[in-house]
Amino acid sequence: MKNNSYSSLLKGDPGKLFKGHSFNLTQEIYGESKTLTLVQNYFNSQNVICTYSINDDTTNVKYTYYPFSSRLPQWFQNYCNGMQNLNLPSSQKYNNEHYTLTIMNMYAYVSINKTIKGLNFTSHTENIEAFAEIRHEWGKFRHWLKNVNLNELTNADITKEHELILPINI
């Protein structure tokens, strides 16, 4: 029988450390796989997940920015409704060498994934700088989404998972 366990090692509640920040450090053991995961949330719209694989001695870092943490803007609702009216997939993705823009139904986020050798839980300074870059990229994506002719997307590639690949040229 395999030994599986999940333990919360340390938790920082919002408002206890500094405004808008919370975190959780966990240890997971699934069979032979052992990981430490640090999840840091900033103002409910940005999070960093650092997962260190003890077995591989690598850390996977994922930054995610959710631009619509409260109410959806009308232009984005119009974009999503227009996609639906054209019978285009509600799941869309754009990747470049650094960033991924994901849209699912009326939900969007921008993310960065990177793998680092060794244990590397990112610092607040690194996180703040990374999110500044991501928000800058989101501005470019937002401009493209607001101005795209949806009829042009009827010729875009669709994956076997029924995900439309956005032909963003920014």
SULBEL-V891057 format. One record per pair of residues at least 24 apart in sequence whose C-alpha atoms are under 6 Angstrom apart, sorted by the first residue. I is the first residue (numbers start at 1). J is the second residue. Records with the same first field share a line. If there is no record, write none. Layout:
I=J  J
//
This chain:
2=31
3=31
4=29  30  31
5=29
45=69
50=121
52=119
57=118
58=116  117  118
59=115  116  119  120
60=114  115
61=113  114
62=112  113
63=111  112
64=110  111
65=109  110
66=109
89=164
91=163
92=163  164  165
93=165  166
94=165  166
//
